[in-house]
Amino acid sequence: MSKAKNLLKTDEITLSLNSQTIWHLERLVETGLYGNNAAEAAKVVIFDHCKLLIGQGKLGDVPPIAGSGAKPVGATEIQAT
């Protein structure tokens, strides 16, 4: 099954992390679930944590992508399903 086209523009950022944080990211890479290097692991960790915070209602709702047909869903609606 192929993935749907990502309608969001990708922006590049630079992170400066201390050596202990990089050590932890490298341990995540060793599990085989977080990419092939510390940078990929950081991307997965940030993405997953944002999803968790959204699910808990701790981040504001993001407007839907224009033309996607998506409807905004509030945190209370997510919990009810």
C-alpha positions in Angstrom: 0.0 0.0 0.0 1.5 3.4 -1.0 1.4 6.4 1.3 -0.7 9.4 0.5 1.0 12.5 -0.8 2.0 14.9 2.0 0.2 18.2 1.4 2.3 20.0 4.0 5.4 22.0 3.0 8.5 20.6 4.6 10.8 23.1 6.4 14.3 22.3 7.6 15.5 23.2 11.1 18.8 22.8 12.9 18.9 21.4 16.4 21.8 21.8 18.8 21.7 19.1 21.4 24.0 18.2 24.3 26.0 15.0 24.2 23.7 13.2 26.7 20.6 13.8 24.5 22.5 12.5 21.4 23.5 9.4 23.4 19.9 8.7 24.2 18.9 9.3 20.5 21.6 6.8 19.4 20.1 4.2 21.9 16.8 4.7 20.2 18.3 4.1 16.8 19.8 0.8 18.1 16.2 -0.4 18.7 15.6 -0.2 14.9 12.4 1.8 15.4 13.7 5.3 15.1 15.6 5.6 11.8 19.2 5.2 11.0 20.9 8.1 12.9 20.4 10.5 15.7 18.8 13.2 13.4 16.2 10.7 12.2 15.5 9.6 15.7 15.0 13.2 16.8 12.5 13.7 14.0 10.5 10.6 15.0 10.5 11.5 18.7 9.3 15.0 18.1 6.6 13.9 15.6 5.4 11.2 18.0 5.4 13.5 21.0 3.5 16.2 19.1 0.8 13.6 18.3 0.6 12.6 22.0 0.2 16.3 23.1 -2.5 16.9 20.5 -4.3 13.7 21.6 -4.2 15.0 25.2 -5.5 18.4 24.2 -2.3 20.2 25.3 -1.6 21.8 21.9 -4.1 24.0 20.1 -5.9 22.7 17.1 -4.2 23.2 13.8 -6.4 24.5 10.9 -7.0 21.9 8.2 -4.9 21.9 5.1 -6.7 23.8 2.3 -8.3 21.4 -0.2 -7.7 18.3 1.9 -11.4 17.8 2.9 -10.2 17.4 6.5 -12.5 18.8 9.2 -11.1 20.2 12.5 -11.5 17.9 15.4 -11.4 19.2 19.0 -9.7 17.2 21.8 -13.0 16.4 23.4 -14.3 14.8 20.2 -11.2 12.7 19.9 -11.7 11.3 23.5 -15.4 10.5 22.8 -14.6 8.0 19.9 
